Amino acid sequence: PMAVYTFLESYDFTGNKIHPFCTHEGSGIGATVGSVKRLAPKARVTSGLAVTGSTAAEGGEALRRRVRTFLSSL
């Protein structure tokens, strides 16, 4: 969304890590990771997490695994 892109362009993410995530109905994370890298070039951007929207209510375990992975890298 444009609001997110505007925020990424406006904020200095130097030394920060960005973990993109989204819901979708088949497109996956698409070009989101590349866009985030382009808009926040000084940030470290991970591969992100995409959850199918129709199964998002059951996506808690995928999110927990991603958070545990993130926390273990600190």
Secondary structure by P-SEA (a helix, b strand, c coil): caaaaaaaaccccccbbbbbbbccccccccaaaaaaaaacccccccccccccccccccaaaaaaaaaaaaaaac
